[in-house]
Amino acid sequence: MNILFVTHYNELYGANKSLIEQCSGLIKSGTNVFVAAPSDDTDFSKAIKEIGAKFFAIGAVSQYALTKIRKATLKNKLKDFVKFFFCVNEANTNARKLVKIIKENQIDIVHTNSSVILEGAIAAKKAKIPHVLHVRECITEAYNNRYSCPRYTKKNLYGYSKRIITISNAVKNYISPLVKDKKKIQVIYDSVSLGDKISCQTEPTQKKIFVSVGLVSKQKGFHHAIEAFAKMNSDAQNQSELWIVGGSVEEAYWQSLVNQINNYGLDDKIKLLGYRSDISALVANAYCGLTCSYMEGLGRTTIEYMLSGKPVIASNSGATPEIVHDGQNGLIYEYGKTDELSRKMEYIISNPDVAKDLGQAGKEYAEKEFSMERYTSSLVYLYAKIGRKRGAFGRILSKLSLKKMIVFESNPDFACNTYPVYEKIKSDPAFKKYKLVWAVKSIDKSRKCHMILKHPQGKIQKIKTHLYYNRAKCIISCNEIIGRKREEQLTIFLSHGSKTKKTKGICEIGQIVDYVACQSHFFDEVIKYEYGLLDDQLVYFGYPRCDYLYNSDKSICESFGFKPNSKYLIWLPTFRKNVLYAQNNVDSKYDSLDMPIIYDEETLRRFDEFLTTNNLYIIYKPHPVQNMSKAKSLQLNNFIIINDNDLKNKSLQLYEVISKSEGLITDYSSVYFDYLLMNKPIGTTNDDAEAWKNKRGFAFDLETIHDKTTERIPNYDALCKFIKNTINGVDEKKEEREKIKNLTNMYDDGDSTERVVEFIKQKLC
């Protein structure tokens, strides 16, 4: 995807620093980045080129869209009108330059980095591509400005933008009156990093330097910091200094600070350092960071204090309370109350251990909440939703309204996590007016429901499938990622198991689904990394198929015709030889039986005799992509090989069969985590673990978990021993399994289907 960013100035202040970081993250994610700014050969343009983005200088941009707030006299109104007339003319001139860039570089989306310029939105509209507006400022409260022509700006900037990103909830609330469709507004916190510079924690023995960084203007509240320092007791003053760092755009305000310092007689304690390029180093050597602003859109310098391990004392204005939580990762005071600020500065000086703890808590919080990975994923997900290109047929379908329709998918058809959700929705009065449709591999005329083909061949079938996909209000899948066809659709991936094997780069679904089901927080980081997800895309229901472990009343022994009083174990291995995708095959020593541990026909027959002698059964269900035709063709008594068709013919769901088993034999399959819910014995075959690690690899240290909680089965004798122990009640891993069960399964109540349906109901009904 090709993204063109448009920014309004050349200097390396907050907005452009954030832009450099977001461009860097996008480039690393594989996005092609282009940046347009007023001038070339600046520190900003050099930094943009260094990260690998293509840079364009387009001349002065339309900052005349803003004007200072002043009396609404006729003269001032006339001045504003003339000013805005030239602004629109300039914006259109620059927009023509941007349109040329858009066409020459096949730009997919224009992203304007500030709400004070118009040409990005105008150019996107002319080029008929989506526009994203990034609002980083509250222009009235922070800069005493307003839009010269609010009606024009509201229509052509806020109105045309497909998405409006705000850097905080405070900014979102500020711009909401300008935006007709509030759903377009999305809060994405900037990523903030210190680059390669070394961060330094606050230490008790450190010199007590308070630092306050920012563009020196009245709204930043530096005069409050000076006043609070002057109000500290003499002991605190003797131990400390105050450094104010930043360039000035208001000469009168700068001079007022100089006079204020001189009047207090603190010129040896308070330093106005001006603009500095080594801010990170200055902060690293400081003791505490101060944020005294009236209205921070987010507070980049506040986050930099936190990343440096510094405690923060901040005003309760703007977005600052969103990131500084009083007494947890910093201290908050009421804006303008210099007595309160002074007391908290004294407190930080006299309690160095508290300062260190607050600094460490702030550092941990900032590293998690403002990471490059999180920020980049949010942007890529947003771009994917609004920038997806459609063919002519898709564009036509996108004009049609959505219907009250839900499409379901699973593999096999009518199974896994989706099927119990379908059954529940089918009987729920809230969905009475919804059309329920299954996307299937093959039409099953025995089922009385609406069906479409997942992979249609004929032209009519293809049109029907696309029509249903594009008009459904909700798509629920658990195997194939049908994905988002239209932005306003709800898409939920219920998954076909916890993430045990690596899929990074193979199946990154974060950009095409809204929500992904997760068993517990244990899997959060693994699933987010492997699938490319954001925190708010994870939902926790438990897996609906696991409800069968609690609620099934089927007699499995009767269904399979087992002898009276018989017991059985379930054996569920993952695949070795994928009949669909040979590139996923794992090299192993198995012959055509393609089974773990049992490598040949003679051993399999011997194993069947062992089971028959002990009146035991094994129900062996291979992975659907595994070819078990040879083993299944053998005339065996108690070793029962089943497939999906066998379950269908017996009107059984796999987890109904699992629920009545005495124990489980598996390997690297995620069924292990589901079976923990019953806390029955589990044996794991590990005779080709190295081959699996070398081919696909595991998403986390699965083998260590197996070592603690399962009986390891490296050979045939160990297999027979595990089965005997299971039937005789020998279970040495029960306590360890219980611990892992509680860690990896958030719910064990059999109500997962209910939770999924309630979630869908809240979103749709």
N, C-alpha and C positions, 0 to 999 in steps of 0.2 A: 504494500500500500504506500502511496506517495502523499505526504502531508506537507502543506505549505504553511509556515508560521509567519505572521505579520506582527511586528512590534513597533512601538512608537518612539523609541529613543535609543541612543547609542551607548550610554554609560552602563557600568556594571553595578547597578543597584539591585534591590530585591527582585523585581519582576523579571529582569533579564538574567539574573543569576539563576532563578528558578527555571527560566526558559532553557538555559544551557543544560541544566541537569535533566530536564525532561527530554530534550533532544538526544542527549547522550544515552539515556535509558532506552528510548525508542529505537535508536540506531542499533544498539546491542540486541534488541528483540527482533531485528530484521526489517524494520520500517525504514523507508527512504525519506529523509528529512531535508526540507528546503526552508530557508529563512530569508525574509525580506525586512530590511530596516532602512532608516534614512540614509546612513553613510557607510562607506567602506573604510578600511584602514583605521579601525578603532580597536580598543581592547576587546570590545564585545564581538566584532566581526572576526577578529583573530581567534578568539576562543571558540566561536562557532565552527570555523574552518578546521581547527585542531581536532575537534571531535568527529569530523568526517561529514558534516552537513554542507550542502551547497548554499552559498550566500549571494544575495542580490541587494544592491543599493538602489532605492527607488526615489530618493529625495525626501524633502520635508513632508511629514504626514499631517493629517488633519486634526491637530490638537486644538484648533480653534472651535471644535465642537463644544468645548468648555468655556465658561466665563466665570469671573469672580462674582460671588453673591454681593449684591449692592441694592440700593434703593430702586424701586420699580418706577423710575421717572420716565417720561416720554423720551427724553434725550438718551437715557441708558438703553431703553428698549430699541430705539432706532440704531444705536451703536451695535447692539447685539444682533439685530437683523442683518446689518451690513457685514458684520464679522462672520455670521453663519453662512451668508451667501457666498463669500469667498472660500469658506471652509468646504462647502458642498462642491464647489467648482474644483478645488484642489483635490478633494477626495475622489472625484470622478476621473480626474487626470491620472492620479496614481492607480486607480482601479483598472484603467486601460492597460497600464504597464503590467499589473498583476495578472490580468486576463491573458496577456501574451505569455507570461511565465507559466501560467496554468496549462495552456495549450501545448507549449513546447515541451513541458516536462510531465505531461499526462497526470496532473495533480488530481487526487481523488477527493481531498477535503482541505478547505482553508480553515486555519485555526488562528484567530486573532487573540493576541496575548494581553489585551487591555480593553477596557470599556470606553476609552477616551478617543478612539479612532474609528473611522467608518469605512475606509477603503477595502478592507478585507471582506466585509459582508457584501458590499456593493459588487466587488469583483466576483465573489462566489455566485451571487445572484445572476450576474451577466453570463457566467460560464455554466450555469445550471448544475452546480455541484453543492453538496452540503457545506454549511458553515458552522463552526464551533466558536462561541464567544467565551473567553476566559476572563471573568471579573475578579480582579484582585484588590479592588479599592472601594471604599465608601467615599465618593468624591466630595460630598457635602461636609460630613463630619471630619474627615481626615484632612481635606485640603481647602475647605471653604469655597468650593466650586459648585457649579450646577451646569446642566446641559443648556446650550444656547437655544436649542429648539427641541424641547422634550418630545413633542409629538412626532417629529421626523425621526429622531433617534429611536424612540420606542418602536416605530414601525419598521425601519430599515436596518436597525442593528439588533435589537432584542427580538423583534418580530420575525425576521428572516432566519435567525439562527436556529439550526436543528437541535442543538444542545447548548445549554449555558452552564459552564462550570464555574462554581464559586469556590474560593479557597477556604471557606469556613461557613458555619451556620449563621454567623453574624452578618456576613456579606449576603448570604442567601435571603435573610430576612429584610435586609436593606433594599435589595433590588426587586423583591417580589411584586411591589406595586407596578413596576414597569413591564411585567411579564404576564401576558394574558393566560397562557397555558403553563401553569406552575409545574407540570410534570416534566417540562424541559429542563428545569434547574436540577443540577446534580452537584453535590458537595464532594470535592476531591482535594484532600489536603496535599499541599506540595511535598515533594521529597526534599530533604535537607541533608547534606553531608558536609563533612569538614575536609573532603578530599584526602590527600595523603598526609595532611598535617597531623601531628600528634596531639591527641586530646589529653588533658591533665586534670585529674580529680582534685577537688579541694582537700587540702591537708590541714590538720589542726595548727601546724607550725608555720603555715604560709602567711606571707604579708597580706594584711586585710585590705585588698584593693577592690572597691566597687567599680564596675564598668557598665556604662550605658552607651549603646551603639545605635546609630540611625542617622538619617538625613536630618540635619539640625533645623528643625522648624518647631513652632509653638505647639503643634498637635502632639509632638513626641514627649512633651512634658519634662524637658531637661531642667527647667526652672524649678519644678517640684523636687527633683532629685537634689539640686543644690540647696534648696530650702530645708529639706529633710536632713541632709548632712549637717547643716549649720545648727539644727535643733538637737543633734545628738549630744550626749554628755561629753565632757572634756576627755574622760578616759577612753571612750569609743573613738573620738576624733583623733586622739594621739596615736591610736593603733592603726588608723585606716587612712585611705585616700579615695578620691572619686575621679575616675577618668571618663570624660565624655568624648566619644569617637564618632566622627562623621563630617562630611562636607556640608557647607551651608548654602541655602538658596534664599535666605532671608537675612540680609546684612543687619537690619535693625534688630532682629531677634538675637543674632550672634552678639552684637554689641551689648544688648541688655543682659546677656549671660555674663559677659566680662564685667560689667558694672556691678551685677549682683554678687559675683565672687569677691570683687574688691571691697564692696560695702561690708561683707561679712568678715573681711580680713583673712580669707582662706586661700589666697593665691598660691600658697605653698602646699596645700592639701587637695585642691581641685584643679584638674588640668583639662583644658580644652585642646585636644590633640588634632582636631581637624580630620580631613580625609586621610585614611591610611590603607595601604594595600596589604598590611600584615595583621589584619583584624583577628584572625584565628589565633595567631601567636599571642596577641595582647590578651585575648579572652582566656587562653590557656594559662597565663600567668596571673590572672585575676582570682579573687576569692569568691565573689558573688556577682551575678548579673542583675541589673535593674531594668525593668520595662515600665515606664511611667506614662505611656501614651494614652491619649484620649480615645482613639479609635484605631486599633490595629486590625487590618483585614485578616491576618493570621498571626504574624509575629515571627518572621524568619530568624531575627537575631535572638529572640527568646528561645527558639528551638536550638540554635547554635550554642547558647549558654548551656542548655541541658545536655547536648551531645558532648560538650567539653567536660561534663561532670560537675558543673557549677550549680549551686543552689540559686534559685531565681526568686526575686521579690517583684511582683507584678501588680499592676492596677486591675481592677475588676471591669475594665471597659473593653468593648469590642469583642474580638475572638479570643483574647488572652485566657479567660476562664475556661475555654474549651480545652486548652492544652496544659494549663497550670492548675493543679487541683490542690487547694489549700491544705497544708499539713501533710500531704502525701508525696508530692514531687516538687513542691515549692511553697511559697507563701503569697497570699493575696491580700491587698489592702484596697480600701475604697478610693477611687480616683479622686485626686485633689486633696485628700486628707493627709497633709504632710506630717502631722503629729503621729498618725498611725504608721506611716512609712518609716519615720525616724525610729519609732520603738522597735519595729521589726528588723531594721538594720542593726540596732544595738543588740537585739536578741541573737542574730546570726553571728555577730562578733563574739559575744560571750558564751556561745554554745557551739564550738567547732565540731563536736561529734554529730550534733543535729545537722549542721551545715553539710558535713560529709555524707550523711545518710540521705538527705534530701537531694544532694547532687547525684548520688548513685541511682536513686529511684528515678530522677528525671532523665538520666542518661539511658536507663533501660527502657523507659517509656518512649523516649524520642526515637531510639534505634528501631523499635518495633513499629511505631505508628507512622513514621515519616521516612520509611525506607524507599530506596529507588525501586526495588522489585515490586512493592505494593503499588506505588504510584504508576509505574509503567504498565502493570497489568490492568489497572483501572482505565488508563487511556486507550490501550489496545482494545480492550473490551468495548469501550464506548465507540471507538472508530469502526469496529467490526459491525456494530449494530446499525450505525447510520450510513456507513459507506459501502455496504454490500451491493455489488453490481448485479442487476437482474437482466435477463434477456427480455425480448419484446413481450413474450407471453407472461413472464413474471411481472413486468410493469403493468400489464393490463389487469392481472389478478390482484395486484396491490391496491388498485383503485376500488375494488369491491369491498363491501363491508364484511366484517367478521361475523360468523354465524355461531349460534349457541351449539357448539360441537366440540367434542374431546376426542382426540386420536390417541390410541394406545398401541404400544409395541413391546414385544418381548421375544426372547429366543430360548426355547422353542415358542411357537405361537401359543397364546393363552396360558402363560405360565410365569414363573419367577416372581419378581416383586410387583410387576404390573397387574397380574391377574386378580389378586385379592382386592386391590384398589378398585379395579373395574367392577367386581362383584358388589363391593360396598356402595360405589357411586350409583350403580344400576338400581339399587333399592332405596336410595336416599331421595326423599321428596324434594329436596333443594335442587336436584338436577333433573327434575321431571321433564323439563322442556329442552333438555340437552340431547343432542344426537350423539350416540356413542359409537365410535368407529374403530375397528382393529386394522392396523397395518400388518399384513401377514406375508409369509413366504409363498403360501399357496392357499387358495380359497377352500374352506372346509364347509361344504354344504350341509353337514350335519348340525352345525351351529347356527342358531337363529339370531344373527346380529349383522350389523353392517360391516362390510370388509372392503379393504382396498389392498392392492399388491404393493409390497415394499419396493420390489424391483420389477416394475411392469415392462413387458416387451412390446406389446402392440400399442399403436398410436392412441387408440381410444382409452386404453387402460392408463397410459402415461398422463393423458389430459385429466382423467378422473383423479389419479393420485395427487398430481400437482394442485388440482382444485381443492381437494380436501385438506392437504397440507397447508395451503395458503389461506384458507378461510376458517380453519379451526381456531377457537379461542384458546385452546390449551392442547399441548402435546406432551404425553407422558411416555417415556421410554425407559428401558433398563438394559438394552444391549446395543443396538445400532443407534447412533446419534442422529436422529431425524433433524434436530436443530431448529433454530429460529428461521422461519421463512419471512416473517414480518415483525417489525419492531414491537408492535403492540400485543403480540401473542405471549402467552405464558408457557415456558418450556421447562419441564422438570425431568432430570435424569435420576431415576431411582437406583441405578447401578445394578450390576449382576454379581457384586461381591466387593469386599474390602480390598483395597489396593495392596497386593503383595508383590507383584512383579513390576519391573520398570516399564513405563510406557512413555516417558518423556520424549517428545519429538515424534511420537507415533499417534498419540490420541490426546491432543491438547484441546479440550472442549470448552474451556472457559469463555471463549469468544462467541459461542453459538448456543449456549443454554443459560437459562436464568439461575437455576438452582440444581445442586447436586446433593443427593442424600449421603450422609456420613453416619457411621455407627456410633462414634464417640469422638471426643476431642483428642484421643490418642492418635487418630489418623490425620488430624488437621494439616500439619505441615507437609506430610507425605502426599496427601491428595491435592493440596494446593500446588505443590511443586510439579507433580506428575501430570496433572490435568491443566495446569495454568489457570488457577482459580483465585478469586478474591475471598476475603473473610466472609463477606455478606452473601456469597453464593452458596455457602455450606448450610445445609439444614439438617436437623437431627430428629429423626422419627423412630429409629430402629428400622430394620428391614421388614416389610409386610409379609414376605414369605415365611419369616420366623414365627409368625402368629400360629402357623400350623403345628409348630412344636408344642404349643399349649392347648390348642383348641380342636385338634383332629379327633374324630370318633371312628375312623375307618379301621377295619380289621385287616391288617396287612398280610398276616399269615394266611388268612382265609382267601384273600385276593390272589395270592400266589400259589395256593393249594399246598401249603406246607403241612407236614404231619402234625398231629395234635401235640400240644405242649412244646413245640419247637421254639428255638430262639435264633435270632439272626443278627449279624453285624452288617453295616453298610460300608462299602469300599468305594471311595470317590476320588480317583486320581485325576490330576490335570493331564493335558495332552503331551505327547512326545512327538508324534508324527501328525502334523496338521494337513489334512487332506485338501484344504482350501488354499493355504499360504505356506508353501514349502520353505520359504525363507525363515519361517519361525520354528522350523524343526530343531529338535535337540538331538545331537548325536549320542547314541547310547548302545549298550551291548544287547539290547533286546532283539529277538528275531521277529518273525511276522506276527507273533502274538501281541507284540507292542504293549506288554504289561510290566509293571515294576515287580521285582523279586522273582516272579515266576516267568522264566525265560523260554521254556519250551513246553511242548505238548505233554511229554511224559511227566514233568513236574506238576503240571496243571491237573492231570488225571490223579496223581498221587494225592494232591491237595483235596480234590473232590472226595476221594475215599476217606481221608482224615475227617472231613466235615460230616460225611454220611455216618461214619462209625460213632461220632459223638452227637448225632441228631442235631447238628447245627447247620445253618445256612449262611452263605455270603450273598448279599445282593450287590453285584458289581455294576456300577453305572459309569462307563467311561465318559470323558469329555466329548461333547457333540461332534468336534472336528476330528476325533480319533477313529480310525478304521479298525473295528473289532470283528470283522466278518469271519475270519478264520476261527478265532476262539469261540465265537457264538455258534458256529456250525457244529462244534463237538457235542456229542450226546452226554451231557453232564447231569448229575442228579441234584446236588446241593449247592453247586456254584452257579448262581443264576445271573446271567449277563442281561441287562435290560437297556433299552434306549428310550428316547422320547415317545416313539410310537407305542411302545409297550405301556407306558404310563397313561397315555391318552386312551388306549383301548380299555384300560382298567379304571378309567375315570379317576386317576390319582394325580396329585401333585407330588413332586419329588420330596418336598419337606414333610408331607404326610408319611411317606415311607421312612424318612430319617427319624421321625418322632418316636417310632416304636422300636428302634434298633437298640441293641445292648451296648454297642460301641462303634467307633468310627475308625476306619483306616483311610488315610489320605497322604498327601505329600506337601505340595506348595500351593494347594488350592485354598481360597479364602473361606471355604466351607468350615474350616477349622474354627474360625472366630464365631460363626453361627452356632456350631455344635457345643461351644463352651457354655451356652445358655442352659443346657441340660446337665452340665458337669458330669458326663459319663466318660468312661475311658477312651482315650484317643491314641492310636498308634500311627507313626509317620514313617514312611519309607524314605530313605535318604541315600539310595544306592547310586544315584546319578546327580547328586547335589552340585558337584563341581561342574558337570556339563551344563546344568541349568544356569549356574552363576556366570559361566563364561559366555553363554548364548544370550540370555535375556537379562539375567541379574535380578536381584531382589530389591524392592523399594526401601527396605530397612532390614535390620538384623533378625530375620525370621527364624533362622536356625537356632539362635540362642534361646528364643522363646520356646521353640519346640523342645529343646534339650531340657528345659525346666518343667514342662507341662505334659509332655507326651512320652510314650514308650517308643524308643527308636527301633526301627525294623530294618536292619542292614541286609538280612538274608532270609532264606526259607525257614530255618529252624526258629529264628526270632519271631517270624510271622505266626507260626503255630503256637509258640509260647505265649505271645500276646493274646491270642484268641482264647486259649485255655484260662489264662489269668482273668480275663474279662468275664467269662462265664462263671468262674468260681469266686468272683467278688474280690479278687486281689487288685487293689487300686492304690498305688503309692503316690500318685501325683494329684490327688483330689484337692488338697489344700492349695497347691500352687495354681491349679486350674481356676479355682475360685477367685484368686487374686487377679489373674489375667482377665478373667471374665468380667469382673467389676471395672477393670481398667479399659477394656476394649468394647464393651457394650453398655451404652447409656441406659437402655431400657431392657427389662426382662419380665414384662407384664402381659405380653400377648396382645397389646393394643396399638401396635405400630400402624396398622391399616387405618384405624380410626384417626390417628394423628395426621397421616398424609391427607386423608379426605377433608378433615377440618381445615388444614392449611390451604388446600385448593379452594374450598368453599369461601374462605376469607378473601382470597385473591379474585375470585370470579363472581361470587353471588352477592 
